[in-house]
């Protein structure tokens, strides 16, 4: 789009008798570079927003899965219940896992594909934990509760780190504006 816009402007200028071929080529190259940069920036923003959404809903979904499994449901039926009741990015990923399981793929393989496809280590650990728990026969509810607690703790830690950085930024107005006025 950036290249097309630059080419259209260059063509309009050339038809009007203004500008040369060299400036048009440079302008089109800049338009292309701007378009690529803008799209890359937009995709990066979308990825960060999706990761933030997954991290926000992960503890809830893990707890719902743990409660369903603890209530006696099989992992697949618990996953089905949670996917039907929740909406969001992680729920969409889990619905793809459920679709793979329903087409005959083993549960462990479906969760391993989720672990490979996601960009978040927390979700990869979650998928690997479910796979290992199902293969070895360890209590799945306990694994899910522990992972939800880990994610909540990581979120709390991130919030504290962010608050510490913001605290320094909040000191600047106090030091440069409020303190001098108070002293005067």
Order of alpha helices (4+ residues) and beta strands (2+ residues): alpha-alpha-alpha-alpha-alpha-alpha-alpha-alpha
